[in-house]
Amino acid sequence: MDTLGARIRLARGKTPQGAFAALIGVSKGSLGGYERDENLPNTDVALKICRQTGFSVEWLLSGRGPMRADAAPRPQESGPPPETAAPYCARCLKLEEKLEKLEEERRELNTENRRLWKENSDLNARVARLEEQQKKGGPAGNAARDCSAA
């Protein structure tokens, strides 16, 4: 499996897209976008996919390691984590916060991008109407002639 989308499709298996999307809390369109590698799922969605399917997070995200979570070797629990883990955890928290901010910014940019595409489409339609009126000698054509005469 070369791509994340292909691994998500494999994890979904024969479950219909709509049903699987509901299980992981996203729209069918979003799931389709992930499977076609058009969009990347956020961390919560990736974790939900793994919880629902039993696939390991490492395999789902990178294609490396054991495919199934139950096949992954489990670390031995031998008391408190080493002292080096504390700074790492703090760094992880900062990275998670930064990732959340970036995801929110991406969502805002996507919304703005959709708005601009719609506005561009509306303007293109308006230009086409005005050009058609100008060809027919309509109000836009008269206004253009009036301006050139002045």
Secondary structure as GFF3:
##gff-version 3
##sequence-region A 1 150
A	DSSP	alpha_helix	4	12	.	.	.	ID=ss1
A	DSSP	alpha_helix	17	24	.	.	.	ID=ss2
A	DSSP	alpha_helix	28	35	.	.	.	ID=ss3
A	DSSP	alpha_helix	43	53	.	.	.	ID=ss4
A	DSSP	alpha_helix	57	62	.	.	.	ID=ss5
A	DSSP	three_ten_helix	69	71	.	.	.	ID=ss6
A	DSSP	alpha_helix	85	136	.	.	.	ID=ss7
A	DSSP	alpha_helix	139	149	.	.	.	ID=ss8
###
